[in-house]
Amino acid sequence: MKHVPIRMCVACRRRRPKGELLRILVTEEGFVIDPSGKRPGRGAYVCPDSPECRSEKRLRRFAGAKARALAEALAAYLGGEDGQGKDLPAG
Ligand SMILES: [Zn+2]
């Protein structure tokens, strides 16, 4: 049987297969979106398909004062309400 790694979304705390979540690299400078999920370093995960999980409010528990920057990076990467901005680099 294939092993499916499970990760937890830092916003809603749901556990999901790693492939369904978007990885965020935690660096000293801040957060970097890591779509490949392969960059070395400490990672965190959020649901890319749930706008709730990208909101500053939901991210604050995890990111604290940097929640706003993280929410903006996620919005830039994943697109806003209108789905625009997917090609913008984050971080
Ligand atoms: Zn979530």
PDB file of the backbone (N, CA, C, O) and the ligand in Angstrom, with CONECT records:
HET     ZN  A 101       1
ATOM      1  N   MET A   1       0.833  -1.208   0.000  1.00  0.00           N
ATOM      2  CA  MET A   1       0.000   0.000   0.000  1.00  0.00           C
ATOM      3  C   MET A   1       0.865   1.253   0.000  1.00  0.00           C
ATOM      4  O   MET A   1       1.901   1.310   0.662  1.00  0.00           O
ATOM      5  N   LYS A   2       0.431   2.236  -0.739  1.00  0.00           N
ATOM      6  CA  LYS A   2       1.204   3.475  -0.848  1.00  0.00           C
ATOM      7  C   LYS A   2       1.045   4.300   0.424  1.00  0.00           C
ATOM      8  O   LYS A   2      -0.051   4.468   0.959  1.00  0.00           O
ATOM      9  N   HIS A   3       2.166   4.797   0.874  1.00  0.00           N
ATOM     10  CA  HIS A   3       2.118   5.628   2.076  1.00  0.00           C
ATOM     11  C   HIS A   3       1.742   7.054   1.700  1.00  0.00           C
ATOM     12  O   HIS A   3       2.393   7.671   0.857  1.00  0.00           O
ATOM     13  N   VAL A   4       0.712   7.566   2.314  1.00  0.00           N
ATOM     14  CA  VAL A   4       0.300   8.949   2.051  1.00  0.00           C
ATOM     15  C   VAL A   4       0.593   9.786   3.276  1.00  0.00           C
ATOM     16  O   VAL A   4      -0.029   9.603   4.322  1.00  0.00           O
ATOM     17  N   PRO A   5       1.545  10.713   3.153  1.00  0.00           N
ATOM     18  CA  PRO A   5       1.828  11.556   4.327  1.00  0.00           C
ATOM     19  C   PRO A   5       0.661  12.491   4.625  1.00  0.00           C
ATOM     20  O   PRO A   5       0.067  13.079   3.722  1.00  0.00           O
ATOM     21  N   ILE A   6       0.354  12.609   5.883  1.00  0.00           N
ATOM     22  CA  ILE A   6      -0.741  13.471   6.317  1.00  0.00           C
ATOM     23  C   ILE A   6      -0.153  14.705   6.993  1.00  0.00           C
ATOM     24  O   ILE A   6       0.754  14.612   7.820  1.00  0.00           O
ATOM     25  N   ARG A   7      -0.683  15.842   6.625  1.00  0.00           N
ATOM     26  CA  ARG A   7      -0.239  17.088   7.245  1.00  0.00           C
ATOM     27  C   ARG A   7      -1.463  17.850   7.744  1.00  0.00           C
ATOM     28  O   ARG A   7      -2.592  17.620   7.312  1.00  0.00           O
ATOM     29  N   MET A   8      -1.193  18.759   8.664  1.00  0.00           N
ATOM     30  CA  MET A   8      -2.296  19.515   9.257  1.00  0.00           C
ATOM     31  C   MET A   8      -2.283  20.969   8.776  1.00  0.00           C
ATOM     32  O   MET A   8      -1.239  21.622   8.765  1.00  0.00           O
ATOM     33  N   CYS A   9      -3.431  21.451   8.389  1.00  0.00           N
ATOM     34  CA  CYS A   9      -3.564  22.852   8.016  1.00  0.00           C
ATOM     35  C   CYS A   9      -3.437  23.704   9.282  1.00  0.00           C
ATOM     36  O   CYS A   9      -4.091  23.442  10.291  1.00  0.00           O
ATOM     37  N   VAL A  10      -2.578  24.736   9.207  1.00  0.00           N
ATOM     38  CA  VAL A  10      -2.365  25.553  10.396  1.00  0.00           C
ATOM     39  C   VAL A  10      -3.541  26.482  10.687  1.00  0.00           C
ATOM     40  O   VAL A  10      -3.657  27.018  11.789  1.00  0.00           O
ATOM     41  N   ALA A  11      -4.403  26.666   9.703  1.00  0.00           N
ATOM     42  CA  ALA A  11      -5.550  27.562   9.902  1.00  0.00           C
ATOM     43  C   ALA A  11      -6.747  26.827  10.499  1.00  0.00           C
ATOM     44  O   ALA A  11      -7.305  27.267  11.504  1.00  0.00           O
ATOM     45  N   CYS A  12      -7.145  25.715   9.889  1.00  0.00           N
ATOM     46  CA  CYS A  12      -8.345  25.028  10.353  1.00  0.00           C
ATOM     47  C   CYS A  12      -8.020  23.737  11.108  1.00  0.00           C
ATOM     48  O   CYS A  12      -8.898  23.109  11.701  1.00  0.00           O
ATOM     49  N   ARG A  13      -6.746  23.356  11.074  1.00  0.00           N
ATOM     50  CA  ARG A  13      -6.276  22.175  11.793  1.00  0.00           C
ATOM     51  C   ARG A  13      -6.857  20.858  11.293  1.00  0.00           C
ATOM     52  O   ARG A  13      -6.832  19.843  11.990  1.00  0.00           O
ATOM     53  N   ARG A  14      -7.373  20.896  10.088  1.00  0.00           N
ATOM     54  CA  ARG A  14      -7.818  19.655   9.488  1.00  0.00           C
ATOM     55  C   ARG A  14      -6.604  18.865   9.023  1.00  0.00           C
ATOM     56  O   ARG A  14      -5.623  19.448   8.563  1.00  0.00           O
ATOM     57  N   ARG A  15      -6.662  17.573   9.136  1.00  0.00           N
ATOM     58  CA  ARG A  15      -5.587  16.730   8.636  1.00  0.00           C
ATOM     59  C   ARG A  15      -5.963  16.215   7.264  1.00  0.00           C
ATOM     60  O   ARG A  15      -7.044  15.666   7.050  1.00  0.00           O
ATOM     61  N   ARG A  16      -5.022  16.413   6.330  1.00  0.00           N
ATOM     62  CA  ARG A  16      -5.294  16.011   4.952  1.00  0.00           C
ATOM     63  C   ARG A  16      -4.032  15.442   4.347  1.00  0.00           C
ATOM     64  O   ARG A  16      -2.933  15.686   4.845  1.00  0.00           O
ATOM     65  N   PRO A  17      -4.185  14.676   3.261  1.00  0.00           N
ATOM     66  CA  PRO A  17      -2.989  14.206   2.555  1.00  0.00           C
ATOM     67  C   PRO A  17      -2.136  15.394   2.143  1.00  0.00           C
ATOM     68  O   PRO A  17      -2.655  16.420   1.702  1.00  0.00           O
ATOM     69  N   LYS A  18      -0.841  15.250   2.288  1.00  0.00           N
ATOM     70  CA  LYS A  18       0.081  16.345   2.011  1.00  0.00           C
ATOM     71  C   LYS A  18      -0.153  16.970   0.641  1.00  0.00           C
ATOM     72  O   LYS A  18      -0.052  18.187   0.480  1.00  0.00           O
ATOM     73  N   GLY A  19      -0.468  16.130  -0.346  1.00  0.00           N
ATOM     74  CA  GLY A  19      -0.667  16.619  -1.710  1.00  0.00           C
ATOM     75  C   GLY A  19      -1.839  17.566  -1.874  1.00  0.00           C
ATOM     76  O   GLY A  19      -1.907  18.301  -2.859  1.00  0.00           O
ATOM     77  N   GLU A  20      -2.752  17.562  -0.936  1.00  0.00           N
ATOM     78  CA  GLU A  20      -3.915  18.447  -1.022  1.00  0.00           C
ATOM     79  C   GLU A  20      -3.655  19.790  -0.365  1.00  0.00           C
ATOM     80  O   GLU A  20      -4.456  20.717  -0.477  1.00  0.00           O
ATOM     81  N   LEU A  21      -2.532  19.882   0.318  1.00  0.00           N
ATOM     82  CA  LEU A  21      -2.233  21.109   1.049  1.00  0.00           C
ATOM     83  C   LEU A  21      -1.122  21.897   0.372  1.00  0.00           C
ATOM     84  O   LEU A  21      -0.303  21.342  -0.361  1.00  0.00           O
ATOM     85  N   LEU A  22      -1.109  23.183   0.626  1.00  0.00           N
ATOM     86  CA  LEU A  22      -0.049  24.038   0.094  1.00  0.00           C
ATOM     87  C   LEU A  22       0.997  24.238   1.185  1.00  0.00           C
ATOM     88  O   LEU A  22       0.681  24.609   2.316  1.00  0.00           O
ATOM     89  N   ARG A  23       2.247  23.983   0.816  1.00  0.00           N
ATOM     90  CA  ARG A  23       3.304  24.122   1.813  1.00  0.00           C
ATOM     91  C   ARG A  23       3.806  25.561   1.888  1.00  0.00           C
ATOM     92  O   ARG A  23       3.949  26.250   0.877  1.00  0.00           O
ATOM     93  N   ILE A  24       4.062  25.977   3.088  1.00  0.00           N
ATOM     94  CA  ILE A  24       4.654  27.286   3.342  1.00  0.00           C
ATOM     95  C   ILE A  24       5.968  27.040   4.054  1.00  0.00           C
ATOM     96  O   ILE A  24       6.028  26.333   5.060  1.00  0.00           O
ATOM     97  N   LEU A  25       7.008  27.629   3.519  1.00  0.00           N
ATOM     98  CA  LEU A  25       8.306  27.497   4.147  1.00  0.00           C
ATOM     99  C   LEU A  25       8.449  28.597   5.192  1.00  0.00           C
ATOM    100  O   LEU A  25       8.206  29.771   4.915  1.00  0.00           O
ATOM    101  N   VAL A  26       8.841  28.203   6.380  1.00  0.00           N
ATOM    102  CA  VAL A  26       9.003  29.166   7.464  1.00  0.00           C
ATOM    103  C   VAL A  26      10.481  29.539   7.541  1.00  0.00           C
ATOM    104  O   VAL A  26      11.330  28.700   7.843  1.00  0.00           O
ATOM    105  N   THR A  27      10.774  30.803   7.266  1.00  0.00           N
ATOM    106  CA  THR A  27      12.160  31.264   7.317  1.00  0.00           C
ATOM    107  C   THR A  27      12.282  32.386   8.346  1.00  0.00           C
ATOM    108  O   THR A  27      11.286  32.869   8.886  1.00  0.00           O
ATOM    109  N   GLU A  28      13.509  32.782   8.600  1.00  0.00           N
ATOM    110  CA  GLU A  28      13.702  33.865   9.573  1.00  0.00           C
ATOM    111  C   GLU A  28      13.148  35.182   9.075  1.00  0.00           C
ATOM    112  O   GLU A  28      12.741  36.037   9.862  1.00  0.00           O
ATOM    113  N   GLU A  29      13.136  35.339   7.758  1.00  0.00           N
ATOM    114  CA  GLU A  29      12.623  36.581   7.190  1.00  0.00           C
ATOM    115  C   GLU A  29      11.100  36.594   7.105  1.00  0.00           C
ATOM    116  O   GLU A  29      10.472  37.650   7.020  1.00  0.00           O
ATOM    117  N   GLY A  30      10.536  35.419   7.129  1.00  0.00           N
ATOM    118  CA  GLY A  30       9.083  35.363   6.982  1.00  0.00           C
ATOM    119  C   GLY A  30       8.675  34.068   6.293  1.00  0.00           C
ATOM    120  O   GLY A  30       9.342  33.039   6.407  1.00  0.00           O
ATOM    121  N   PHE A  31       7.571  34.152   5.581  1.00  0.00           N
ATOM    122  CA  PHE A  31       7.032  32.948   4.958  1.00  0.00           C
ATOM    123  C   PHE A  31       7.223  32.964   3.452  1.00  0.00           C
ATOM    124  O   PHE A  31       7.095  33.999   2.798  1.00  0.00           O
ATOM    125  N   VAL A  32       7.528  31.803   2.928  1.00  0.00           N
ATOM    126  CA  VAL A  32       7.711  31.657   1.487  1.00  0.00           C
ATOM    127  C   VAL A  32       6.792  30.532   1.021  1.00  0.00           C
ATOM    128  O   VAL A  32       6.798  29.436   1.582  1.00  0.00           O
ATOM    129  N   ILE A  33       6.012  30.816  -0.001  1.00  0.00           N
ATOM    130  CA  ILE A  33       5.146  29.766  -0.545  1.00  0.00           C
ATOM    131  C   ILE A  33       6.035  28.737  -1.250  1.00  0.00           C
ATOM    132  O   ILE A  33       6.913  29.094  -2.035  1.00  0.00           O
ATOM    133  N   ASP A  34       5.799  27.496  -0.968  1.00  0.00           N
ATOM    134  CA  ASP A  34       6.621  26.428  -1.542  1.00  0.00           C
ATOM    135  C   ASP A  34       5.725  25.412  -2.250  1.00  0.00           C
ATOM    136  O   ASP A  34       5.398  24.363  -1.694  1.00  0.00           O
ATOM    137  N   PRO A  35       5.331  25.739  -3.483  1.00  0.00           N
ATOM    138  CA  PRO A  35       4.390  24.854  -4.191  1.00  0.00           C
ATOM    139  C   PRO A  35       4.964  23.466  -4.438  1.00  0.00           C
ATOM    140  O   PRO A  35       4.216  22.490  -4.488  1.00  0.00           O
ATOM    141  N   SER A  36       6.270  23.365  -4.592  1.00  0.00           N
ATOM    142  CA  SER A  36       6.873  22.057  -4.849  1.00  0.00           C
ATOM    143  C   SER A  36       6.845  21.189  -3.592  1.00  0.00           C
ATOM    144  O   SER A  36       6.862  19.961  -3.668  1.00  0.00           O
ATOM    145  N   GLY A  37       6.801  21.851  -2.436  1.00  0.00           N
ATOM    146  CA  GLY A  37       6.802  21.117  -1.175  1.00  0.00           C
ATOM    147  C   GLY A  37       8.129  20.467  -0.866  1.00  0.00           C
ATOM    148  O   GLY A  37       8.216  19.605   0.008  1.00  0.00           O
ATOM    149  N   LYS A  38       9.158  20.875  -1.576  1.00  0.00           N
ATOM    150  CA  LYS A  38      10.434  20.169  -1.447  1.00  0.00           C
ATOM    151  C   LYS A  38      11.582  21.020  -0.928  1.00  0.00           C
ATOM    152  O   LYS A  38      12.699  20.530  -0.758  1.00  0.00           O
ATOM    153  N   ARG A  39      11.311  22.276  -0.682  1.00  0.00           N
ATOM    154  CA  ARG A  39      12.413  23.118  -0.227  1.00  0.00           C
ATOM    155  C   ARG A  39      12.780  22.758   1.201  1.00  0.00           C
ATOM    156  O   ARG A  39      11.917  22.486   2.036  1.00  0.00           O
ATOM    157  N   PRO A  40      14.080  22.762   1.463  1.00  0.00           N
ATOM    158  CA  PRO A  40      14.509  22.391   2.818  1.00  0.00           C
ATOM    159  C   PRO A  40      14.127  23.453   3.841  1.00  0.00           C
ATOM    160  O   PRO A  40      14.079  24.644   3.532  1.00  0.00           O
ATOM    161  N   GLY A  41      13.865  23.017   5.027  1.00  0.00           N
ATOM    162  CA  GLY A  41      13.501  23.959   6.075  1.00  0.00           C
ATOM    163  C   GLY A  41      12.206  23.555   6.722  1.00  0.00           C
ATOM    164  O   GLY A  41      11.585  22.554   6.364  1.00  0.00           O
ATOM    165  N   ARG A  42      11.817  24.356   7.681  1.00  0.00           N
ATOM    166  CA  ARG A  42      10.598  24.079   8.405  1.00  0.00           C
ATOM    167  C   ARG A  42       9.381  24.459   7.556  1.00  0.00           C
ATOM    168  O   ARG A  42       9.328  25.545   6.980  1.00  0.00           O
ATOM    169  N   GLY A  43       8.445  23.582   7.491  1.00  0.00           N
ATOM    170  CA  GLY A  43       7.279  23.849   6.670  1.00  0.00           C
ATOM    171  C   GLY A  43       6.000  23.896   7.475  1.00  0.00           C
ATOM    172  O   GLY A  43       5.908  23.347   8.573  1.00  0.00           O
ATOM    173  N   ALA A  44       5.026  24.560   6.908  1.00  0.00           N
ATOM    174  CA  ALA A  44       3.681  24.570   7.474  1.00  0.00           C
ATOM    175  C   ALA A  44       2.731  24.399   6.304  1.00  0.00           C
ATOM    176  O   ALA A  44       3.116  24.593   5.151  1.00  0.00           O
ATOM    177  N   TYR A  45       1.504  24.041   6.596  1.00  0.00           N
ATOM    178  CA  TYR A  45       0.579  23.739   5.511  1.00  0.00           C
ATOM    179  C   TYR A  45      -0.749  24.439   5.703  1.00  0.00           C
ATOM    180  O   TYR A  45      -1.231  24.609   6.823  1.00  0.00           O
ATOM    181  N   VAL A  46      -1.337  24.846   4.566  1.00  0.00           N
ATOM    182  CA  VAL A  46      -2.699  25.388   4.593  1.00  0.00           C
ATOM    183  C   VAL A  46      -3.496  24.767   3.454  1.00  0.00           C
ATOM    184  O   VAL A  46      -2.928  24.268   2.483  1.00  0.00           O
ATOM    185  N   CYS A  47      -4.820  24.804   3.586  1.00  0.00           N
ATOM    186  CA  CYS A  47      -5.708  24.327   2.534  1.00  0.00           C
ATOM    187  C   CYS A  47      -5.726  25.371   1.422  1.00  0.00           C
ATOM    188  O   CYS A  47      -6.172  26.495   1.653  1.00  0.00           O
ATOM    189  N   PRO A  48      -5.262  25.037   0.241  1.00  0.00           N
ATOM    190  CA  PRO A  48      -5.283  26.032  -0.844  1.00  0.00           C
ATOM    191  C   PRO A  48      -6.684  26.269  -1.384  1.00  0.00           C
ATOM    192  O   PRO A  48      -6.941  27.286  -2.029  1.00  0.00           O
ATOM    193  N   ASP A  49      -7.585  25.341  -1.125  1.00  0.00           N
ATOM    194  CA  ASP A  49      -8.928  25.438  -1.691  1.00  0.00           C
ATOM    195  C   ASP A  49      -9.940  26.045  -0.733  1.00  0.00           C
ATOM    196  O   ASP A  49     -11.132  26.098  -1.036  1.00  0.00           O
ATOM    197  N   SER A  50      -9.472  26.500   0.414  1.00  0.00           N
ATOM    198  CA  SER A  50     -10.387  27.086   1.375  1.00  0.00           C
ATOM    199  C   SER A  50     -10.021  28.535   1.670  1.00  0.00           C
ATOM    200  O   SER A  50      -9.023  28.793   2.343  1.00  0.00           O
ATOM    201  N   PRO A  51     -10.810  29.479   1.179  1.00  0.00           N
ATOM    202  CA  PRO A  51     -10.516  30.897   1.416  1.00  0.00           C
ATOM    203  C   PRO A  51     -10.401  31.219   2.906  1.00  0.00           C
ATOM    204  O   PRO A  51      -9.628  32.091   3.303  1.00  0.00           O
ATOM    205  N   GLU A  52     -11.161  30.524   3.707  1.00  0.00           N
ATOM    206  CA  GLU A  52     -11.097  30.703   5.166  1.00  0.00           C
ATOM    207  C   GLU A  52      -9.676  30.510   5.695  1.00  0.00           C
ATOM    208  O   GLU A  52      -9.205  31.244   6.564  1.00  0.00           O
ATOM    209  N   CYS A  53      -9.029  29.517   5.150  1.00  0.00           N
ATOM    210  CA  CYS A  53      -7.703  29.155   5.638  1.00  0.00           C
ATOM    211  C   CYS A  53      -6.608  30.101   5.179  1.00  0.00           C
ATOM    212  O   CYS A  53      -5.453  29.985   5.590  1.00  0.00           O
ATOM    213  N   ARG A  54      -6.988  31.044   4.315  1.00  0.00           N
ATOM    214  CA  ARG A  54      -6.008  32.022   3.865  1.00  0.00           C
ATOM    215  C   ARG A  54      -6.230  33.358   4.534  1.00  0.00           C
ATOM    216  O   ARG A  54      -5.479  34.303   4.294  1.00  0.00           O
ATOM    217  N   SER A  55      -7.244  33.450   5.366  1.00  0.00           N
ATOM    218  CA  SER A  55      -7.550  34.738   5.960  1.00  0.00           C
ATOM    219  C   SER A  55      -6.580  35.055   7.095  1.00  0.00           C
ATOM    220  O   SER A  55      -6.116  34.174   7.820  1.00  0.00           O
ATOM    221  N   GLU A  56      -6.297  36.343   7.217  1.00  0.00           N
ATOM    222  CA  GLU A  56      -5.367  36.800   8.247  1.00  0.00           C
ATOM    223  C   GLU A  56      -5.820  36.328   9.622  1.00  0.00           C
ATOM    224  O   GLU A  56      -5.011  35.908  10.449  1.00  0.00           O
ATOM    225  N   LYS A  57      -7.114  36.405   9.846  1.00  0.00           N
ATOM    226  CA  LYS A  57      -7.657  36.026  11.148  1.00  0.00           C
ATOM    227  C   LYS A  57      -7.364  34.563  11.501  1.00  0.00           C
ATOM    228  O   LYS A  57      -6.970  34.240  12.622  1.00  0.00           O
ATOM    229  N   ARG A  58      -7.566  33.705  10.522  1.00  0.00           N
ATOM    230  CA  ARG A  58      -7.328  32.281  10.744  1.00  0.00           C
ATOM    231  C   ARG A  58      -5.846  31.958  10.888  1.00  0.00           C
ATOM    232  O   ARG A  58      -5.463  31.018  11.585  1.00  0.00           O
ATOM    233  N   LEU A  59      -5.024  32.756  10.215  1.00  0.00           N
ATOM    234  CA  LEU A  59      -3.589  32.472  10.213  1.00  0.00           C
ATOM    235  C   LEU A  59      -2.880  33.043  11.429  1.00  0.00           C
ATOM    236  O   LEU A  59      -1.725  32.714  11.699  1.00  0.00           O
ATOM    237  N   ARG A  60      -3.579  33.898  12.159  1.00  0.00           N
ATOM    238  CA  ARG A  60      -2.912  34.606  13.248  1.00  0.00           C
ATOM    239  C   ARG A  60      -2.407  33.677  14.350  1.00  0.00           C
ATOM    240  O   ARG A  60      -1.348  33.907  14.935  1.00  0.00           O
ATOM    241  N   ARG A  61      -3.159  32.652  14.617  1.00  0.00           N
ATOM    242  CA  ARG A  61      -2.760  31.705  15.665  1.00  0.00           C
ATOM    243  C   ARG A  61      -1.399  31.080  15.335  1.00  0.00           C
ATOM    244  O   ARG A  61      -0.578  30.821  16.215  1.00  0.00           O
ATOM    245  N   PHE A  62      -1.197  30.852  14.051  1.00  0.00           N
ATOM    246  CA  PHE A  62       0.047  30.241  13.611  1.00  0.00           C
ATOM    247  C   PHE A  62       1.133  31.283  13.357  1.00  0.00           C
ATOM    248  O   PHE A  62       2.279  31.111  13.773  1.00  0.00           O
ATOM    249  N   ALA A  63       0.766  32.362  12.671  1.00  0.00           N
ATOM    250  CA  ALA A  63       1.766  33.310  12.181  1.00  0.00           C
ATOM    251  C   ALA A  63       1.917  34.563  13.042  1.00  0.00           C
ATOM    252  O   ALA A  63       2.867  35.325  12.862  1.00  0.00           O
ATOM    253  N   GLY A  64       1.004  34.778  13.959  1.00  0.00           N
ATOM    254  CA  GLY A  64       1.103  35.936  14.828  1.00  0.00           C
ATOM    255  C   GLY A  64       1.115  37.241  14.049  1.00  0.00           C
ATOM    256  O   GLY A  64       0.256  37.484  13.201  1.00  0.00           O
ATOM    257  N   ALA A  65       2.105  38.081  14.352  1.00  0.00           N
ATOM    258  CA  ALA A  65       2.180  39.403  13.727  1.00  0.00           C
ATOM    259  C   ALA A  65       2.414  39.318  12.225  1.00  0.00           C
ATOM    260  O   ALA A  65       2.167  40.277  11.494  1.00  0.00           O
ATOM    261  N   LYS A  66       2.895  38.155  11.767  1.00  0.00           N
ATOM    262  CA  LYS A  66       3.172  38.014  10.343  1.00  0.00           C
ATOM    263  C   LYS A  66       1.978  37.455   9.578  1.00  0.00           C
ATOM    264  O   LYS A  66       2.077  37.174   8.384  1.00  0.00           O
ATOM    265  N   ALA A  67       0.861  37.295  10.260  1.00  0.00           N
ATOM    266  CA  ALA A  67      -0.321  36.703   9.620  1.00  0.00           C
ATOM    267  C   ALA A  67      -0.763  37.494   8.402  1.00  0.00           C
ATOM    268  O   ALA A  67      -1.172  36.923   7.391  1.00  0.00           O
ATOM    269  N   ARG A  68      -0.677  38.822   8.507  1.00  0.00           N
ATOM    270  CA  ARG A  68      -1.121  39.640   7.387  1.00  0.00           C
ATOM    271  C   ARG A  68      -0.242  39.409   6.163  1.00  0.00           C
ATOM    272  O   ARG A  68      -0.742  39.238   5.051  1.00  0.00           O
ATOM    273  N   ALA A  69       1.067  39.405   6.377  1.00  0.00           N
ATOM    274  CA  ALA A  69       1.995  39.180   5.266  1.00  0.00           C
ATOM    275  C   ALA A  69       1.765  37.796   4.651  1.00  0.00           C
ATOM    276  O   ALA A  69       1.821  37.626   3.433  1.00  0.00           O
ATOM    277  N   LEU A  70       1.512  36.833   5.499  1.00  0.00           N
ATOM    278  CA  LEU A  70       1.276  35.479   5.007  1.00  0.00           C
ATOM    279  C   LEU A  70      -0.030  35.414   4.217  1.00  0.00           C
ATOM    280  O   LEU A  70      -0.090  34.800   3.152  1.00  0.00           O
ATOM    281  N   ALA A  71      -1.066  36.047   4.743  1.00  0.00           N
ATOM    282  CA  ALA A  71      -2.352  36.062   4.044  1.00  0.00           C
ATOM    283  C   ALA A  71      -2.207  36.724   2.680  1.00  0.00           C
ATOM    284  O   ALA A  71      -2.810  36.285   1.700  1.00  0.00           O
ATOM    285  N   GLU A  72      -1.403  37.787   2.624  1.00  0.00           N
ATOM    286  CA  GLU A  72      -1.204  38.482   1.360  1.00  0.00           C
ATOM    287  C   GLU A  72      -0.400  37.639   0.379  1.00  0.00           C
ATOM    288  O   GLU A  72      -0.677  37.634  -0.820  1.00  0.00           O
ATOM    289  N   ALA A  73       0.592  36.932   0.893  1.00  0.00           N
ATOM    290  CA  ALA A  73       1.388  36.061   0.031  1.00  0.00           C
ATOM    291  C   ALA A  73       0.526  34.933  -0.529  1.00  0.00           C
ATOM    292  O   ALA A  73       0.646  34.571  -1.700  1.00  0.00           O
ATOM    293  N   LEU A  74      -0.333  34.389   0.307  1.00  0.00           N
ATOM    294  CA  LEU A  74      -1.219  33.317  -0.139  1.00  0.00           C
ATOM    295  C   LEU A  74      -2.217  33.830  -1.170  1.00  0.00           C
ATOM    296  O   LEU A  74      -2.506  33.159  -2.161  1.00  0.00           O
ATOM    297  N   ALA A  75      -2.742  35.036  -0.922  1.00  0.00           N
ATOM    298  CA  ALA A  75      -3.697  35.614  -1.857  1.00  0.00           C
ATOM    299  C   ALA A  75      -3.028  35.880  -3.199  1.00  0.00           C
ATOM    300  O   ALA A  75      -3.626  35.670  -4.255  1.00  0.00           O
ATOM    301  N   ALA A  76      -1.783  36.342  -3.149  1.00  0.00           N
ATOM    302  CA  ALA A  76      -1.063  36.630  -4.379  1.00  0.00           C
ATOM    303  C   ALA A  76      -0.785  35.345  -5.147  1.00  0.00           C
ATOM    304  O   ALA A  76      -0.863  35.310  -6.375  1.00  0.00           O
ATOM    305  N   TYR A  77      -0.465  34.310  -4.420  1.00  0.00           N
ATOM    306  CA  TYR A  77      -0.154  33.052  -5.077  1.00  0.00           C
ATOM    307  C   TYR A  77      -1.399  32.334  -5.588  1.00  0.00           C
ATOM    308  O   TYR A  77      -1.438  31.862  -6.724  1.00  0.00           O
ATOM    309  N   LEU A  78      -2.392  32.262  -4.746  1.00  0.00           N
ATOM    310  CA  LEU A  78      -3.579  31.482  -5.080  1.00  0.00           C
ATOM    311  C   LEU A  78      -4.646  32.284  -5.814  1.00  0.00           C
ATOM    312  O   LEU A  78      -5.576  31.722  -6.392  1.00  0.00           O
ATOM    313  N   GLY A  79      -4.500  33.588  -5.782  1.00  0.00           N
ATOM    314  CA  GLY A  79      -5.500  34.422  -6.418  1.00  0.00           C
ATOM    315  C   GLY A  79      -6.533  34.871  -5.411  1.00  0.00           C
ATOM    316  O   GLY A  79      -6.780  34.205  -4.405  1.00  0.00           O
ATOM    317  N   GLY A  80      -7.123  35.997  -5.695  1.00  0.00           N
ATOM    318  CA  GLY A  80      -8.137  36.520  -4.793  1.00  0.00           C
ATOM    319  C   GLY A  80      -9.485  35.897  -5.062  1.00  0.00           C
ATOM    320  O   GLY A  80      -9.587  34.804  -5.619  1.00  0.00           O
ATOM    321  N   GLU A  81     -10.513  36.608  -4.660  1.00  0.00           N
ATOM    322  CA  GLU A  81     -11.879  36.130  -4.851  1.00  0.00           C
ATOM    323  C   GLU A  81     -12.172  35.873  -6.326  1.00  0.00           C
ATOM    324  O   GLU A  81     -12.931  34.967  -6.673  1.00  0.00           O
ATOM    325  N   ASP A  82     -11.562  36.679  -7.184  1.00  0.00           N
ATOM    326  CA  ASP A  82     -11.843  36.558  -8.608  1.00  0.00           C
ATOM    327  C   ASP A  82     -10.924  35.568  -9.318  1.00  0.00           C
ATOM    328  O   ASP A  82     -11.027  35.365 -10.528  1.00  0.00           O
ATOM    329  N   GLY A  83     -10.032  34.962  -8.556  1.00  0.00           N
ATOM    330  CA  GLY A  83      -9.159  33.958  -9.150  1.00  0.00           C
ATOM    331  C   GLY A  83      -8.004  34.530  -9.947  1.00  0.00           C
ATOM    332  O   GLY A  83      -7.302  33.799 -10.647  1.00  0.00           O
ATOM    333  N   GLN A  84      -7.806  35.833  -9.843  1.00  0.00           N
ATOM    334  CA  GLN A  84      -6.696  36.457 -10.554  1.00  0.00           C
ATOM    335  C   GLN A  84      -5.404  36.351  -9.739  1.00  0.00           C
ATOM    336  O   GLN A  84      -5.418  36.086  -8.537  1.00  0.00           O
ATOM    337  N   GLY A  85      -4.303  36.565 -10.434  1.00  0.00           N
ATOM    338  CA  GLY A  85      -3.033  36.661  -9.723  1.00  0.00           C
ATOM    339  C   GLY A  85      -2.319  35.352  -9.475  1.00  0.00           C
ATOM    340  O   GLY A  85      -1.388  35.306  -8.671  1.00  0.00           O
ATOM    341  N   LYS A  86      -2.726  34.290 -10.141  1.00  0.00           N
ATOM    342  CA  LYS A  86      -2.095  32.998  -9.892  1.00  0.00           C
ATOM    343  C   LYS A  86      -0.622  32.947 -10.313  1.00  0.00           C
ATOM    344  O   LYS A  86       0.152  32.125  -9.820  1.00  0.00           O
ATOM    345  N   ASP A  87      -0.259  33.832 -11.224  1.00  0.00           N
ATOM    346  CA  ASP A  87       1.111  33.766 -11.714  1.00  0.00           C
ATOM    347  C   ASP A  87       2.089  34.627 -10.933  1.00  0.00           C
ATOM    348  O   ASP A  87       3.289  34.628 -11.210  1.00  0.00           O
ATOM    349  N   LEU A  88       1.577  35.350  -9.970  1.00  0.00           N
ATOM    350  CA  LEU A  88       2.465  36.202  -9.191  1.00  0.00           C
ATOM    351  C   LEU A  88       3.390  35.367  -8.322  1.00  0.00           C
ATOM    352  O   LEU A  88       2.945  34.421  -7.672  1.00  0.00           O
ATOM    353  N   PRO A  89       4.660  35.705  -8.305  1.00  0.00           N
ATOM    354  CA  PRO A  89       5.559  35.006  -7.384  1.00  0.00           C
ATOM    355  C   PRO A  89       5.276  35.430  -5.953  1.00  0.00           C
ATOM    356  O   PRO A  89       4.893  36.573  -5.702  1.00  0.00           O
ATOM    357  N   ALA A  90       5.460  34.535  -5.042  1.00  0.00           N
ATOM    358  CA  ALA A  90       5.240  34.860  -3.632  1.00  0.00           C
ATOM    359  C   ALA A  90       6.565  34.758  -2.904  1.00  0.00           C
ATOM    360  O   ALA A  90       7.304  33.785  -3.060  1.00  0.00           O
ATOM    361  N   GLY A  91       6.851  35.758  -2.119  1.00  0.00           N
ATOM    362  CA  GLY A  91       8.086  35.727  -1.362  1.00  0.00           C
ATOM    363  C   GLY A  91       9.194  36.216  -2.255  1.00  0.00           C
ATOM    364  O   GLY A  91      10.347  36.280  -1.830  1.00  0.00           O
TER     365      GLY A  91
HETATM  366 ZN    ZN A 101      -7.468  24.563   6.356  1.00  0.00          ZN2+
END
